[in-house]
């Protein structure tokens, strides 16, 4: 059962409190009691977010999500019993049972490939943040709101890690760098097109052409960055195709 702390306590099911009706309900998962309670305390000061429960391991997280049906789950990636990818596996089970649940994954590692692989299936409603970001309630709250609305978020440090090798090439115009930054931030092609007064097809073609040109003669580091950008672009396109099919 979901708990207020490791030793147990009162739980709140979404919708039981009229004051919580318009809040985004959140379930927190981390094996560290201090981290759990620290994040809960920080989010308690955010007017539109309500923490309805906590969990300490994979099984407890899955069970609590089934009982409480939160709008968003915020979970560490590495938890008991094996401290590998329990948070990711739990998130996948939760999303399978309730596809509308937003997921914010917290990691101590800024490995771009790992973060981007989480988005490759094209599903919306995922965020990947470095665990140190939990000390910034504004950033965490923005990520929670984004995934609650079906959006996706990559930690700014991940975006920097992806973009840095491309910038080092010194071959991008300001417009080209903005286009690639949009992709690195996970911006939908339709949104990019609307902002620039262009068509999604034209933007997609521009991204494909730019990635192809940059890939020619790229160094190993630049090639890796371009591969990650290509993965993100493919995930974005797949997500938009899924959205269009559901419309």
N, C-alpha and C positions, 0 to 999 in steps of 0.2 A: 504493500500500500504506500502511496506517496506520503512523504513526511515533511514537516517543517524543519527537521534536523535529523542527524544520524540516530539520535535516541528516540525518535518518534515524536508525534504531536498532532495538533489539529490540522485538518486539510479542508480546502475549500473547493467544491466542485464549481465549474464555470456556470454562471447564471443564477447561483443561489443567493447572491447578494445584489440587490438592486443598484447599489452604488457602483458595482463592477460591470454593469451591463454593457457600457460603451468602451470598456477597457480591453486591451489585447491580453488574453490569458496566456501565461508562460509557465512551462515546466522546466526547472533547472536540474542538470545532472552533472555531478562531479564527485569523485571519491574523496576529495579533501573537504572536510567539514568547514574549515576556515574560508575556503574559496566559495563554497556554496552560500554560506551565510553572508559573506562579504558582498557577493553579487546580488543576493536578495535584498540586502540593506540598501545598496546603491539604487536598485530598480524601484524600491519602495517610495522613492522621492520623484519618480516619473509618473505624471498624472494619468497618462493613458495606458499604462501597463500594470498588470496585476499578476504577481507570482502566486500560482495556485497550488504548487507542490514542488518537492525536490526528490531526487533519487541519487543513489550512491554507486550503482553498478548497472551493467547491461540489463539483467533480468528485471531489476526494480524499475528501470526507466521504461522498458516496454510495458510492464504491468501498469505503471502509473499513467502512462499515456492512454492506455485502453480505458482506465477508470475515469480519468479527468477530461480527456479529449481537449487538450489545450490548443489554442490557435497556433502557438509557436513552442518548439522545444529548443532550449539552449543547452548544448552538451559538449563536454570535453571529448576529444577523439579517443584518447587512451584512458581506459578505465578497467577495473577488475572484471573478469578474473585474470586476464593475460596481459593487460596494458599494451594492446596492439592497436586495433581499430574497432573496439567494441562500440564506441559512440557512433561510428559510421554504420555499422551493421544494425544497431538498434534503430537508427534513423531510417534505414531502408525498410525495416519491418513496420515501423510506425507509419511511414508514407504508404506502404502497401495496404495497410488497414484503413488509413484515412489520408487520401492523397492531398487534401486541403491543408494539412499541417505544414507550417513553415519550419525550417530547420536552420539553426545557427550553430555551426561547428567551430569549436575552439581548439587551437593547436599551439604547441610550443615551438613549432618548426615552420620556417618560412620557405618551404620547398614548393616552388611554383607548379611542378608537374603533379604533385599530389593534390594540390588545391584544384587545378584545372580538370583533373580526372573526375572530380566530384560533379562537374558540370557537363561532362561530355555526353551524357545521355539526353541532354536538351531539356531536362525538367526544370521548371521554375521553382521558386520558393526555397532556395538554398543560399546560405551565406557562409563564408569561410573567413574567420578572423584569427589573428594571433592571440594567444591566451592573455598576453599582457594588456590587450585592449579592454579587458573587463574593468580595468581601473578608470576607464573613460566612459561614464554612463551615457553620455550623449552619443558617442559612436556606437555603443552596443544598442542603445534604444533605436537609433536610426536603422541598424541592421534588422532588428526585430520588426519594426514597422514595415520595412521593405519586403521581407519574406512573408509577413502576414498578408501583404497585398499581392503576393505572387511574383515578386521581383527576386533578383539574385544580387549578391554582393561579394566582391573579393576584397580582402584586406589591402589597403593602399601599399603596404610593403610588398605584397605579391605583385601588384601592378608595376611597381618600381623594378622589381627583380626581372620581370618579363621585358620591360621597355628598355632598361639600361643598355644591354648589348646592342640594341637597334640604334639607340641614340649615339653610341660610340662610333658608329659607322660614319656619322656626319653627312649623310646623303639625303636627309629628309627636309622638305620645305615645311614651313609652319602648318600649312593645310594638311600635308601628309602626316605629320606627327600628330595633329589633332585627330585625324581619322584613325590612326593606329591606337591612340590613347583611348578613344571611344570603344574600340574593340577590346582592349586590355581591361577596361572597366566593366565589360559585359553589357554595353549599351546595345539594345535591339537595333537592327538595321532600319526598321520602320521609324524609330525615334530619331536616328541620325538623319535619315532622309527628310523627315518633317522639319527638323531644325534648320536644315540647309536649303529647304525648298526644292528638294530633288525627289526622284522616285526611288523606292527600295531597290529596284532592279539596277538602277544606275549606281547606287551606293555599293551594292554587292559586287558589281563588276569592277568598280574602282578599288575595292579592298582586294579582290582576287588578283587584279593586275599589279597592284603595289606589292603584295606579298610575293608574287612570282618574280617581279623585278629585283626585289631585295634579296631573294634567295639565290640569285645568280652571283657566284663568286663570294658568297658570305663566308665568314670565318666560322669555326666550330661553335663559338659562343653565340654568334649572331644566328646561325642556323638553328640552334636550340631555341632561341627566343622566338624566331619566326615559326617554328613548329608549334610552340605553345599558343601563339597568336592564331595560327591556323586552326588548332583544336578549339579555341574559344569561338572563333568565327563559325565553325561547323556546328558547335553546340547552339549558338544563337540562332542560326538558320533553322536547325531542327526544331527548336522551341517555338519559333514563329510559325513553322509549318503545322505543329501540333495545335497551337492557338487558333490558327485559321480553320483547321479541321473541326474544332469544337465550336466555332462561332456560328 
